Amino acid sequence: MARPLIHRSPMPGLGLSAGITLTMLSLVVLLPIGALLLQGANFGLSNIWATVNRPRVWAALYLSFRLSLFAAIFNLVFGVLLAWVLVRYRFPGRRILDAAVDLPFALPTAVAGIALTALYAPNGVLGGFARDWLAPLGNLVFGPFGAQFTGKIAYTQLGIFIALVFVGLPFVTRTVQPVVEEIEREVEEASATLGASRAYTIRRVILPMLSPAALTGFALALARAVGEYGSVIFIAGNIPMLTEIAPLLIVIQLEEFNYDAAAAIGIAMLAISFAMLLAINLIQIWSRRRIGHV
């Protein structure tokens, strides 16, 4: 009786590599999330809601997710532009600029926070410029930042936004850059030959090819900004109901040995983050299907 054919994978060691990958994923991601959810389950859903449903917690969550979303959108636009410039153009200092993109990866977050605070504090170089030259404009409202701009950057929501942009920009640029390198110039030349304008070429040819990678970078930048602590804590000012971020509330609860409250706030952040990332992934799937149909 003939033995059934066994379809082996052409990749050697598939079972071993899959086992190692799943083990590391469990240790690094699944177990911490499981421990957080278990702590929350022991605390009780009603107690979690009572902990989260406080003005100070809602204000911190709203601040963290709102500014993280704005920073991620900013990084999406300028990160894609930066990636395009670094790949398509040659200019003096390009390699230095390309290397500087990775600085937020290399710098410890606390060092980045101290450096940004020193720059944007009222007695810093950029903070002093804003105080002396922009403050006289008077009562200029920066809508997303929730307050009137009086020339002060550090210890305000604008300072938090700058810190989140700083830590998130490399995620978009480094994700999009390889895709830009794979786009042949002949594609743009063919579009121009067929009579398309530059705006039409960018909108209908270039952006559809960049959108999956750009959305991935956007999701990474958003996830990094939501949980950022070290680079924000020094420049935020940490004023309750105004510049206090949600990760700081978790740290405060941990320092007070109130692990249940810390877990409750963490679960709230996890739920909101999951909903936002799920929406981004659905948009990404839709864009890929749209490109495939085109």
C-alpha positions as CSV (number, residue, x, y, z in Angstrom):
1,M,0.0,0.0,0.0
2,A,1.5,3.3,-1.1
3,R,2.4,5.8,1.6
4,P,0.6,9.2,1.4
5,L,2.7,12.0,0.1
6,I,3.9,14.3,2.9
7,H,4.1,17.9,1.8
8,R,7.1,19.3,3.5
9,S,7.8,23.0,3.8
10,P,10.7,24.2,1.7
11,M,11.9,26.3,4.6
12,P,14.0,24.2,7.0
13,G,13.3,24.3,10.7
14,L,9.8,25.7,10.4
15,G,8.5,23.9,13.5
16,L,11.5,25.0,15.6
17,S,11.4,28.6,14.4
18,A,7.6,28.7,15.0
19,G,8.0,27.3,18.5
20,I,10.7,29.8,19.4
21,T,8.6,32.7,17.9
22,L,5.5,31.7,19.8
23,T,7.4,31.2,23.0
24,M,9.1,34.7,22.8
25,L,5.7,36.2,21.9
26,S,4.1,34.7,24.9
27,L,6.9,35.8,27.3
28,V,7.1,39.3,26.0
29,V,3.5,40.2,25.0
30,L,0.9,37.6,26.0
31,L,2.0,36.9,29.6
32,P,2.2,40.6,30.7
33,I,-1.2,41.3,29.1
34,G,-2.6,38.2,30.7
35,A,-1.3,39.2,34.1
36,L,-2.8,42.7,33.7
37,L,-6.2,41.2,32.8
38,L,-6.0,38.7,35.6
39,Q,-5.3,41.5,38.1
40,G,-8.3,43.4,36.7
41,A,-10.5,40.3,36.9
42,N,-9.6,39.9,40.6
43,F,-10.3,43.6,41.2
44,G,-13.8,43.3,39.6
45,L,-15.4,45.1,36.7
46,S,-17.4,47.5,38.9
47,N,-14.3,48.5,40.8
48,I,-12.4,49.1,37.6
49,W,-15.2,51.4,36.3
50,A,-15.2,53.2,39.7
51,T,-11.5,53.7,39.5
52,V,-11.5,54.9,35.9
53,N,-14.7,57.0,36.1
54,R,-13.1,59.9,37.8
55,P,-12.5,63.4,36.3
56,R,-8.7,63.2,36.9
57,V,-8.4,59.8,35.2
58,W,-10.6,60.8,32.2
59,A,-8.7,64.1,31.8
60,A,-5.4,62.1,31.7
61,L,-6.7,59.5,29.3
62,Y,-8.2,62.2,27.0
63,L,-5.0,64.2,27.1
64,S,-2.8,61.1,26.3
65,F,-4.9,59.7,23.5
66,R,-5.8,63.1,21.9
67,L,-2.2,64.4,21.8
68,S,-0.9,61.0,20.7
69,L,-3.4,61.0,17.8
70,F,-2.4,64.5,16.7
71,A,1.3,63.7,17.0
72,A,0.8,60.5,15.0
73,I,-1.0,62.4,12.2
74,F,1.7,65.0,12.2
75,N,4.4,62.3,11.9
76,L,2.4,60.5,9.2
77,V,2.5,63.6,7.0
78,F,6.1,64.8,7.7
79,G,7.5,61.3,8.1
80,V,6.4,60.3,4.6
81,L,7.8,63.6,3.2
82,L,11.1,63.1,5.0
83,A,11.4,59.5,3.7
84,W,10.7,60.7,0.2
85,V,13.3,63.5,0.4
86,L,16.0,61.2,1.9
87,V,15.5,58.6,-0.9
88,R,14.8,60.8,-4.0
89,Y,17.1,63.8,-3.5
90,R,20.8,64.2,-3.0
91,F,22.0,67.3,-1.1
92,P,24.8,68.2,1.4
93,G,24.2,66.7,4.8
94,R,21.7,64.1,3.6
95,R,23.6,61.2,5.3
96,I,23.8,63.2,8.5
97,L,20.1,63.9,8.4
98,D,19.4,60.2,7.6
99,A,21.4,59.2,10.7
100,A,19.7,61.8,12.9
101,V,16.3,60.2,12.2
102,D,17.4,57.3,14.4
103,L,18.3,59.5,17.4
104,P,15.0,58.9,19.2
105,F,15.7,55.2,19.0
106,A,19.3,55.6,20.4
107,L,18.6,58.2,23.1
108,P,17.2,57.0,26.5
109,T,13.8,58.5,26.9
110,A,14.7,60.4,30.0
111,V,17.7,62.0,28.3
112,A,15.4,63.1,25.4
113,G,12.9,64.5,27.9
114,I,15.6,66.5,29.7
115,A,17.1,67.8,26.4
116,L,13.7,68.9,25.1
117,T,12.9,70.6,28.4
118,A,16.2,72.4,28.4
119,L,15.5,73.6,24.8
120,Y,11.8,74.6,25.3
121,A,11.9,75.9,28.9
122,P,11.3,79.7,29.3
123,N,15.0,80.2,29.8
124,G,16.0,77.8,27.0
125,V,17.0,78.7,23.5
126,L,13.8,77.9,21.7
127,G,11.6,78.6,24.7
128,G,13.2,82.0,25.1
129,F,12.5,82.7,21.5
130,A,8.8,81.8,21.9
131,R,8.6,83.9,25.0
132,D,10.1,87.0,23.5
133,W,8.8,86.9,20.0
134,L,5.6,84.8,19.9
135,A,4.0,85.8,23.2
136,P,3.4,89.4,22.1
137,L,1.1,88.0,19.4
138,G,-1.2,87.4,22.4
139,N,-4.1,85.0,22.9
140,L,-3.3,82.9,19.8
141,V,-5.4,79.8,20.3
142,F,-3.9,76.4,19.4
143,G,-7.1,74.5,19.2
144,P,-5.8,70.9,19.7
145,F,-3.8,72.0,22.7
146,G,-6.7,73.2,24.6
147,A,-5.4,76.6,25.8
148,Q,-4.3,80.0,24.7
149,F,-0.7,80.3,23.7
150,T,1.2,82.8,25.8
151,G,4.7,82.0,24.5
152,K,5.3,79.1,26.9
153,I,6.1,75.7,25.4
154,A,7.5,73.6,28.2
155,Y,5.2,72.5,30.9
156,T,2.2,72.9,28.5
157,Q,0.3,70.5,26.2
158,L,2.2,72.0,23.3
159,G,5.4,70.7,24.9
160,I,3.9,67.2,25.3
161,F,3.0,67.3,21.6
162,I,6.5,68.2,20.6
163,A,7.9,65.3,22.7
164,L,5.5,62.8,21.2
165,V,6.4,64.0,17.7
166,F,10.1,63.6,18.5
167,V,9.7,60.0,19.7
168,G,7.3,58.9,16.9
169,L,8.7,60.4,13.7
170,P,11.3,57.6,13.1
171,F,8.6,54.9,13.1
172,V,6.9,56.5,10.0
173,T,10.1,57.5,8.2
174,R,11.8,54.1,8.6
175,T,8.7,52.2,7.7
176,V,8.0,54.2,4.5
177,Q,11.6,54.6,3.4
178,P,12.2,51.1,2.0
179,V,8.9,51.3,0.0
180,V,10.0,54.6,-1.5
181,E,13.3,53.0,-2.6
182,E,11.4,50.2,-4.4
183,I,9.2,52.7,-6.4
184,E,10.9,53.1,-9.8
185,R,11.2,56.5,-11.3
186,E,9.9,55.0,-14.5
187,V,6.4,54.8,-12.9
188,E,6.3,58.6,-12.5
189,E,7.7,59.1,-15.9
190,A,5.1,56.8,-17.5
191,S,2.4,58.7,-15.7
192,A,3.7,62.0,-16.9
193,T,4.0,60.6,-20.5
194,L,0.3,59.7,-20.4
195,G,-0.5,63.3,-19.6
196,A,-1.1,63.1,-15.8
197,S,-0.2,66.1,-13.7
198,R,2.2,65.9,-10.7
199,A,-0.7,66.2,-8.3
200,Y,-2.6,63.4,-10.0
201,T,0.5,61.2,-10.1
202,I,1.0,61.6,-6.4
203,R,-2.7,61.1,-5.6
204,R,-3.4,58.1,-7.8
205,V,0.0,56.4,-8.3
206,I,2.4,57.2,-5.5
207,L,0.2,57.4,-2.4
208,P,-1.7,54.1,-3.1
209,M,1.7,52.4,-3.1
210,L,2.8,54.1,0.1
211,S,-0.4,54.0,2.1
212,P,0.0,50.4,3.6
213,A,3.5,51.2,4.9
214,A,2.5,54.7,5.9
215,L,-0.5,53.4,7.9
216,T,1.8,50.8,9.6
217,G,4.2,53.6,10.6
218,F,1.2,55.7,11.8
219,A,0.0,52.8,14.0
220,L,3.6,52.3,15.4
221,A,4.0,56.0,16.1
222,L,0.5,56.1,17.8
223,A,1.3,53.1,20.0
224,R,4.6,54.6,21.0
225,A,3.1,58.0,21.8
226,V,0.2,56.5,23.9
227,G,2.6,54.7,26.3
228,E,5.4,57.2,26.3
229,Y,6.6,58.3,29.7
230,G,10.2,59.2,30.0
231,S,10.5,61.9,27.3
232,V,7.1,63.4,28.3
233,I,7.4,63.5,32.1
234,F,10.0,66.2,32.3
235,I,8.4,68.6,29.8
236,A,4.8,68.0,30.8
237,G,4.7,69.9,34.0
238,N,2.4,67.2,35.4
239,I,-0.4,69.5,36.4
240,P,-3.6,67.4,37.2
241,M,-6.5,68.0,34.8
242,L,-4.2,70.0,32.5
243,T,-0.9,68.4,31.6
244,E,-1.0,65.0,33.5
245,I,-0.7,62.0,31.2
246,A,-2.2,58.6,31.9
247,P,1.1,56.7,32.3
248,L,2.0,59.1,35.1
249,L,-1.2,58.2,36.9
250,I,-0.3,54.5,36.7
251,V,3.2,55.2,38.1
252,I,1.6,57.3,40.9
253,Q,-0.7,54.3,41.8
254,L,2.2,51.9,41.8
255,E,4.3,54.2,44.0
256,E,1.4,54.1,46.5
257,F,1.2,50.3,46.2
258,N,-2.3,50.6,44.8
259,Y,-1.8,47.8,42.2
260,D,-5.5,47.4,41.6
261,A,-6.0,51.0,40.6
262,A,-2.9,50.9,38.4
263,A,-4.2,47.8,36.7
264,A,-7.6,49.4,36.2
265,I,-6.1,52.4,34.4
266,G,-3.8,50.1,32.4
267,I,-6.8,48.1,31.3
268,A,-8.6,51.3,30.2
269,M,-5.6,52.3,28.1
270,L,-5.3,48.8,26.7
271,A,-9.0,48.8,25.6
272,I,-8.8,52.2,24.0
273,S,-5.5,51.4,22.3
274,F,-6.9,48.1,21.0
275,A,-9.9,49.8,19.5
276,M,-7.8,52.5,17.8
277,L,-5.3,50.0,16.4
278,L,-8.1,47.7,15.2
279,A,-9.6,50.6,13.3
280,I,-6.2,51.4,11.7
281,N,-5.7,47.8,10.7
282,L,-9.2,47.7,9.1
283,I,-8.4,50.8,7.1
284,Q,-5.1,49.2,6.1
285,I,-6.8,46.1,4.9
286,W,-9.3,48.2,3.0
287,S,-6.5,50.2,1.3
288,R,-4.7,47.0,0.3
289,R,-7.8,45.6,-1.3
290,R,-8.5,48.8,-3.1
291,I,-4.9,48.8,-4.5
292,G,-5.4,45.2,-5.6
293,H,-8.6,46.0,-7.4
294,V,-7.0,49.0,-9.1
